[in-house]
Amino acid sequence: MRSIGPASETERRALVRAYRQDGDFAARDALIREFMPLVRSIARRYAGRGELLEDLEQVASLGLIKAIDRFDLDRGVGLTTYVFPTVVGELKRHFRDRAWAVTVPRRLKELHIRLSRVLEELTASLGRSPTMAELAAGVGVDEEEMIEALEAGKAYSARSLSGPLDGEDAAEGELIDLLHDQELGYEAAENRELLSSGMRALDERERRIVHLRFVDGLTQSQIAIEVGISQMHVSRLIRRAIQTLSEEIEAP
């Protein structure tokens, strides 16, 4: 049975154009309905990491809306090809900004989430904060395990390295001042993410040429033989690819 929604990339682009140029929100809604199965599928991949599936689907839906808003109709990239990494990127940012800062056993994560729900329910029904015994009984665990889960909840967020020091040294600096060694891995990871974003803006041949030149270390004449074009054409494509990468990486 065929799903409801645009049947082709041409029709999807027409809906994007109607929404972006004419302010037709019904066209945007049609696109959202078209891509929601994909969005839910991506969200399910990130389930089981201490976040509710419903919350992940909302985050993924926000990524879908951003993709529709930002999709460039002038580029030869399919909307689905653009939606997928945008939604994944939104989910990864969500986990980066809001997920557990320290690795915690899954059972404790799930128990902590259940405790939060039961705490709200018991507080509403009792008209006061529940005792430890009442809370433990509400989630069906002993008090020792419940306390362990509450302690684990402190790992959900981490202090900022730019925050002040505690105690007598508070006025003398920030937490980051305690770190004396430069961690180059963070910068490398950020650079890889920026480069990956820029590479998606290149077409297949440009990506191959960039890889041959800057990863495999081939000369322009060797690339010309490998790709089957002139060396002058290779040179032009490399310059164009570098310009495109620069524009993508420097874009806000």
Steps between C-alpha positions, in 0.01 A plus 500: 500500500649832393550759775321833491717789383720611210595210275812652347788735569349745249178520700692540825695790353174657379365486855820654639473779243133561584583525870815710465386737226125521557478439873285191446513325837272226372785406265740484794254284696480262203879469501504437874244221461706356215819481705361412845551122450867569426524738796352242740732233363806719564377588850460130586868446422585731790250351747620315809757763594315647796264716294130439435418398143226767486756769587741370237225506238430865586870584463516312170185682379668831575793385286257420219348848514848654495587288196189618314576861591865481394483274195664664198287446192784610273727211594477160344449323832184302573284615790522159666879514475490836678237408760681191631827664618313807627274290723794288619697817576212641705482180707876497555489863616218408738709225658807721505317781680257310719594136534692332781842655548652187658448138398242344731359142490182483297294354786585803717413742221162335450438484875587868535245589232234287675584664833444844353154401376398326822627794706270737311204262526543436873553867576174582320302219664638541853510879498858485632838361413506119540732332748787286378306187591191619311705590196681165501169316530357708216766381255523150642863499618674506837624826647867418439447457125284811488773708668751363250276614212458846657878531531540389139266781398772746595692376196230636268675836477854616551638826631630741241878528483454876486324493838669636814704288736346405833635589841789730579631499143166616351623851425823385341382331184273255320478120490676492163808648668547164671555334161861550396515276193338604174257239369542503123230238450219752547633730230555206264143378555361846435708534184378161374139604557551829314676324212227236481238774474694670221559175308124441478478818292727352230383273222626141473783577258623796705503290817699229322756749367539664842555157656756399236690827539496562875452151647675270253757767408476461121631776274267683265638311200442167677148604589434599139590146388297342782186705433536522122509879456768754420745625762373855443145382574623330818661826609177694442294242690738505796484881517120492479476227764725691740293815448178308569649340811611840630158652447323209672736493797496875553122530460315580828 
